[in-house]
Amino acid sequence: MPIINVEPRTRAQESTNAIERMYITMRHLFNRGFYKPMGVSGESLREALLTIRPEIYGSIAGDKVELSGLLYVMDRLPMGIEECTYINLTSDEGYSGSHFKAIVPKKRRRNCYRIDKHQMNIEITRGRSEIYDILTHLTFLMIESHKIMKRVIIGDDGNTTRDWKCLEDAVHKPELSQEEKEVAVIHTANILGRTYEEVINVYDEFATPHNPHQFLSTIYYLGLLGKNEIMDEQKRVVTFSPVLRERLGHHIHGDRWALRIKKHLIDHGLFDRPLHIISANLHSVMNSIYGPKVLAAQVKKKGRMEVFASLSHADGKKNRDAIKKYALQHGMQELSDTSGTNIDVQIFDTAQTTFEHVGFCDDRFRESENNNKPVLIVMDYAFGEQAYETLDELLKPYIAARQEPRLMNIKSVSIMGKAGILEGDKGDIMVPDAHVFEGTADNYPFKNRLTKKDLATDGLNVVAGSMVTVLGTSLQNKDVLEYFYNSSWNVIGLEMEGAHYQKAIQAASKVRRSISKSVQVRYAYYASDNPLKTGHTLASGGLGLTGVKPVYVITEKILEQILSDSLKQ
């Protein structure tokens, strides 16, 4: 019998299998209702994460504590979670009406509540993607906490190093002088396996208005709970509330969100007008339409993009407020979220604005009949699978009591998002022609109304091809991404919502037939990071002003096409 040589698995294959195991495990733990991240029940998650070694978690598999990854995670989890032994993931269960004050993470829109000294409740209203995001971050956090204690526990009796005792003293002091701070940083650097310079460079990034020494507190309490687990078997526990387990997947929040939008359109006589849905941030469309009019003198002096960039500065608040005030008087309406989706909405009646000083609007549109002018529904960014929930509900007919279903007159759906790029740098633009689900062969090809030529602009690199829709940015793995990039998939980038949006559009147009099959679809992304380049991952920091130009180039082209196409309909 011939001997069959089995090729060893590549790192990409090992990582892909680990990602699949991780999601299966997280679903199992959710159905179970609880688990201990550093216990036997959490072992599979830990092993998978250490196999994947996500780029944003840096040195997670090494002995040194990862500083950039820790900052990334703490910005997305509630303040004080490092002190909690019990973490309870809940649905929207009425905490907002209690005496508990909501804690909102710095870079994630989710309500969290510190129930007592030991417990943190985190509201889940954005679907499974939010659960994956939190569980992955918690797994990373607890792996790092055990790293800390393995470096400070001496022997089996629980004695600790002098470095740890000095950190403990510093954390419990009401105030620290500059000299005391620097001494504490030296001891903390020894604990973390990092240099004094590395620690001092991230120190202020952790600071809060109430605690300038939050970095020391974070390391101390992570280590303290790790010590309790190692020495006293006081395991940290993650639980999922019965109500969350019952509600997840039933579009409860998305249904409320979409129903409110439809009722608003009906109440304001806009429901039967040509409707264009845009998923984007809540400033670029407003600024593009009204900014050139309100800030005409500044635009003439500095240039359009320079003025848009200035709006991102802290001292641009006065101009931002002036644009918003004018917009609300000339066709823009705001719907702040009350559904729990955390997705605010702006509605623009283009019949009520003259588009003064706006280059993407020509005279033919200004002179056209108001009844045929489009209405823009701009929704803030969704999060992962939440994109399907919200758009699927929005594209359904409106059904009122004892009335026939009313179909929405949807003409286009445009998605502008930020994504990781595999062929370029931060600030570049990606124009996809298909979305591929990570870990599967599921793919969603489509005809993109936007083209590479449409977005070609001096100073910006534009690439076209397929995009991977990942189940969580926190699992970006260089080996898997290099496989996608170099294979026949022709992948140019990765993001979290594209395939979910496309699934909703195809269901509405081809299965439910609640919208026209000829609905226009536009997708364009600007690069927030390049996970294949060291120092260019999400953990390396935000885009800053680099993202201003691509955001407005994409926004203005979307608006130009909507206004131009409306003259043909």
Buried (B, 14 or more C-beta within 10 A) or exposed (E): EEEEEEEEEEBBBBBBBBBBBBBEBBEEBBEEEBBBBBBEBBBBBBBBBBBBBBBBBBBBEEEBBBBBBBBBBBBBBBBBBBBBBBBBBBBBBEBEEEEBEEBEBEEBBBBBBBBEEBBBBBBBBBBBBBBBBBBBBBBBBBBBBBBBBEBBBEEEEEEBBEBBEBBBEBBEEEEBEEEBBEBBBBBBBBBBBBEEEBBBEBBEBBEEEEEBBBBBBBBBBBBBBBBBBBBEEEBBBBBBBEEBBEBBEEBBBBBBBBBBBBEBBBEEEBBBBBBBBBBBBBBBBBBBBBBBBBBEEBBEEBEBBEBBBBBBEEEBEEBBEBBBEBBBEBBBBEBEBEBBBBBBBBBBBBBEBEBBBBEBBBEEBBEBEEEEBBBBBBBBBBBBBBBBBBBBBBBBBBEEEEEEEBBBBBBBBBBBBBBBBBBBEBBBBBBBBBBBBBBEEEBBEBEBBBBBEBBEBEEBBBBBBBBBBBBBBBBBBBBBBBBBBEEEBBBBBBBBBBBBBBBBBBBBBEEEEBBEEEBBBBBBBBBBBBBBBEEBBBBBBEBEBBBBBBBBBBBBBBBBBBBBBBEEE
